[in-house]
Each structure stands twice: as C-alpha cells, then as structure tokens.
Amino acid sequence: MNDDNNLRKDVEIRSMFGAKGKLPKGIQEKLDQRKSNNNEESKKD
C-alpha cells in the first residue's frame, strides 16, 4: 500500500512537469533517494 502511494505521488509530480517519466535530474535523484530511504525504513519493520 505504501509503495502504491509513492507511485501515485511520482506520477503526480511527473504530470506536473508534463514529462513522460522524465524529470529534471536533481528531482529524479531526490525521488530515488527518498525511495531508497523508504525501502530502508520498511526493511527495519
């Protein structure tokens, strides 16, 4: 469920930029970083 929300947010952010899966590099890196942080946290549980 959590991943689903993250995916939805990613899609919303992408649609805001009007790009098909292509974000400005810095933003894409931040999203990837946040995803890996979320994955680390979920592994702890």
PyMOL commands that set and color helices and strands:
alter all, ss='L'
color gray80, all
select helices_A, chain A and resi 2-17+25-44
alter helices_A, ss='H'
color red, helices_A
deselect
rebuild
show_as cartoon
